[in-house]
Amino acid sequence: MKTPSSPRFRYTAVLSAAAALAALLIGASQIGVDGKPATDATTTTTVPAAPSAPEASLFAGLAQRGGALGSAQAPVTLVEYADLQCPYCAQWSRDTLPMLVENYVKTGKLRIVFRGLAFIGPDSDKALRTVISAGERDHLWDVVHGLYLNQGPENTGWVTDELVRELAAGVQGLDGDELINARWDDAVASEIERAAQAAQTAGVNGTPAFQVGPTGGSLELVQVDSLGPEGIVPAIEAALAR
């Protein structure tokens, strides 16, 4: 991971118990007395003019369960830690994820697990709650990739209900209103907390961050110096060769 001065990566605050708690409090601050998001009349909302849908074929035929993409029997697992507002996470999703899906996930060599973090701001929390809701319906990766393709400026209100409905409409079996309402379930908050604790344990201090290792075994934090495939493929190949 690059230093804070690097132009290639967004360097985030070191994750700690306080940071994990802050991520949860961001979500709590958005909830009204009825358990639904509170309304702020002063919020400026940015709505994408034409939401972009993820490539229909990218995840076709692949198993999705919760945050996991690919076969549970794949010999190697890659864990991605990301904030859905991080522009470098979006770049990795556009530039590297499709190659990994085609060459490693679809061939049964690799399983990818998404662990979302939410410390850039309120839109991070809303986006993360949305994708975890999609994960409960086994379509997390469709929504993650769709949000990255439509990522707006930080904390401008770009994670709109309209955008969520547009993305869900492009995924068979998803209902946008169900995703929106399920954001506030206890199970969603618990998953956010688990991911924050896992990131702290792994020593993650920036996004995107990755762990690689044998499925079901010990995973190692990978120090990547590129957002292209060359940044992560050597670690995957090394794990496959063990």
C-alpha positions in Angstrom: 0.0 0.0 0.0 1.3 3.4 -0.9 1.9 6.2 1.5 -0.7 9.1 1.9 1.2 11.2 -0.7 0.8 8.5 -3.4 -1.5 9.5 -6.3 -2.4 5.9 -7.0 -4.2 4.9 -3.9 -6.7 6.4 -1.5 -5.1 6.1 2.0 -7.7 5.8 4.7 -7.5 6.2 8.5 -6.0 3.2 10.3 -8.8 0.9 11.3 -9.2 0.4 15.1 -12.0 -0.3 17.5 -12.8 3.4 17.4 -12.9 3.4 13.6 -15.2 0.3 13.5 -17.5 2.0 16.0 -17.4 5.2 13.9 -18.5 3.2 10.9 -21.5 1.9 12.8 -22.4 5.3 14.2 -22.5 6.7 10.7 -25.2 4.3 9.9 -27.0 5.0 13.2 -26.9 8.7 12.5 -28.9 8.1 9.3 -31.8 6.3 11.1 -34.9 7.9 12.3 -37.1 6.9 15.2 -39.0 4.5 13.0 -35.8 2.6 12.1 -35.6 4.1 8.6 -33.1 6.7 7.4 -33.7 10.1 8.7 -34.4 12.9 6.2 -32.2 15.9 6.0 -33.7 18.7 4.0 -30.4 20.4 3.4 -28.8 17.3 1.7 -27.8 17.9 -1.9 -28.5 14.9 -4.0 -26.7 14.0 -7.2 -28.6 11.7 -9.5 -26.8 10.0 -12.4 -28.3 11.1 -15.6 -28.1 7.5 -17.1 -27.1 4.8 -14.6 -24.7 2.3 -16.1 -25.5 -1.3 -15.6 -22.7 -3.9 -15.0 -21.8 -6.1 -17.9 -24.6 -8.7 -18.1 -22.1 -11.5 -18.8 -19.5 -10.6 -16.1 -21.0 -12.7 -13.3 -23.2 -15.0 -15.5 -23.2 -18.6 -14.3 -21.1 -17.8 -11.2 -22.2 -18.7 -7.7 -22.8 -15.8 -5.4 -23.4 -16.4 -1.7 -23.3 -13.5 0.6 -20.1 -11.6 -0.1 -18.4 -14.6 -1.9 -18.1 -14.9 -5.7 -17.2 -18.3 -7.2 -17.0 -21.9 -6.2 -16.5 -22.7 -2.5 -14.2 -25.4 -3.7 -11.8 -23.0 -5.4 -8.3 -23.7 -4.1 -7.4 -20.0 -3.5 -9.4 -17.1 -1.9 -8.9 -13.4 -2.5 -10.5 -11.1 0.0 -11.1 -7.5 -1.1 -11.5 -4.7 1.5 -13.1 -1.6 0.0 -15.1 1.5 0.6 -17.7 1.9 -2.2 -16.8 5.6 -2.4 -13.1 5.0 -2.9 -12.2 6.0 -6.5 -9.3 3.6 -6.5 -11.5 0.7 -5.5 -13.7 1.6 -8.4 -10.7 1.7 -10.7 -9.7 -1.8 -9.5 -13.2 -3.1 -10.1 -13.1 -1.7 -13.7 -9.6 -2.6 -14.7 -8.8 -5.8 -12.8 -11.9 -7.6 -11.6 -13.2 -8.6 -15.1 -9.8 -10.2 -15.9 -9.8 -12.1 -12.6 -13.4 -13.3 -13.1 -12.7 -14.6 -16.6 -9.3 -16.2 -16.0 -9.5 -17.4 -12.4 -13.1 -17.4 -11.0 -14.8 -18.9 -14.0 -12.1 -21.5 -14.3 -12.6 -22.6 -10.7 -9.2 -21.5 -9.5 -10.3 -18.5 -7.4 -13.0 -17.4 -5.0 -13.3 -13.7 -4.2 -14.9 -12.3 -1.0 -16.0 -8.7 -0.6 -15.6 -7.1 2.8 -17.0 -3.6 2.8 -15.9 -0.7 4.9 -17.6 2.6 5.5 -15.4 5.4 6.8 -15.3 7.9 4.0 -18.7 9.2 4.9 -22.5 8.8 4.8 -22.7 7.6 1.2 -20.2 4.9 2.1 -22.6 3.6 4.7 -25.7 3.8 2.5 -23.9 2.0 -0.4 -22.5 -0.7 1.9 -25.8 -1.4 3.5 -27.3 -1.7 0.0 -24.7 -4.2 -1.2 -25.0 -6.3 2.0 -28.7 -6.4 1.5 -28.1 -7.6 -2.1 -25.7 -10.2 -0.6 -28.5 -11.6 1.5 -30.2 -12.3 -1.9 -27.0 -13.7 -3.4 -26.4 -10.7 -5.8 -23.9 -8.6 -3.9 -21.3 -8.5 -6.7 -23.9 -7.3 -9.3 -24.7 -4.3 -7.1 -21.1 -3.6 -6.0 -20.0 -3.4 -9.7 -23.0 -1.3 -10.6 -22.3 1.2 -7.9 -18.7 1.5 -8.9 -19.7 2.2 -12.5 -21.9 5.0 -11.3 -19.7 6.3 -8.5 -20.2 10.0 -7.8 -18.2 12.6 -5.9 -17.8 11.8 -2.2 -20.8 12.4 0.1 -22.9 14.3 -2.5 -25.9 12.0 -2.0 -25.1 10.0 -5.2 -26.2 6.7 -3.6 -29.9 7.5 -4.4 -32.8 5.2 -4.1 -33.4 5.8 -7.8 -30.0 4.5 -8.6 -30.5 1.4 -6.5 -33.8 0.7 -8.2 -32.2 1.1 -11.6 -29.4 -1.3 -10.8 -31.7 -3.8 -9.2 -34.0 -3.7 -12.2 -31.1 -5.0 -14.3 -30.5 -8.1 -12.1 -33.0 -10.9 -12.3 -34.4 -11.8 -8.9 -33.6 -8.4 -7.3 -36.2 -5.8 -6.1 -34.9 -2.3 -5.5 -37.4 -1.5 -2.8 -36.6 -4.7 -0.9 -32.9 -3.7 -0.9 -33.6 -0.2 0.3 -35.9 -1.4 3.2 -33.5 -4.2 4.2 -30.6 -1.7 4.7 -31.7 -1.2 8.3 -31.9 -4.9 9.3 -29.9 -6.0 12.3 -28.1 -8.6 10.1 -26.7 -5.8 7.9 -25.3 -3.9 10.9 -23.7 -7.1 12.2 -22.0 -7.8 8.9 -20.6 -4.2 8.8 -19.2 -4.8 12.2 -17.7 -8.2 11.3 -16.0 -6.7 8.2 -14.5 -3.8 10.2 -13.2 -6.2 12.8 -11.7 -8.5 10.1 -10.0 -5.5 8.6 -8.5 -4.4 11.9 -7.2 -8.0 12.6 -5.7 -8.2 9.1 -3.9 -4.9 9.5 -5.8 -3.1 6.7 -5.0 0.7 6.8 -6.1 1.7 3.3 -8.4 0.8 0.4 -8.4 -1.2 -1.7 -6.6 -3.8 0.3 -6.3 -7.6 -0.3 -5.7 -10.9 1.4 -4.8 -14.0 -0.5 -4.4 -17.6 0.6 -5.7 -21.1 0.5 -9.5 -21.4 0.8 -10.3 -22.2 4.4 -6.7 -21.5 5.4 -4.5 -18.6 6.5 -4.7 -15.5 4.3 -1.9 -13.0 3.9 -2.2 -9.3 3.4 -0.8 -8.4 0.0 1.1 -5.2 -0.6 0.1 -4.1 -4.1 1.8 -1.3 -6.0 -0.6 -1.3 -9.0 -4.3 -1.3 -9.5 -3.9 -3.3 -12.7 -3.8 -7.1 -12.9 -0.1 -7.0 -12.4 -0.6 -5.8 -8.8 -2.5 -8.9 -7.6 -2.0 -11.7 -10.1 1.5 -12.7 -8.8 0.1 -13.3 -5.3 -2.7 -15.4 -6.7 -0.3 -17.5 -8.9 2.0 -18.0 -5.9 -0.9 -19.2 -3.8 -2.0 -21.6 -6.6 1.5 -23.0 -6.9 1.7 -24.0 -3.2 
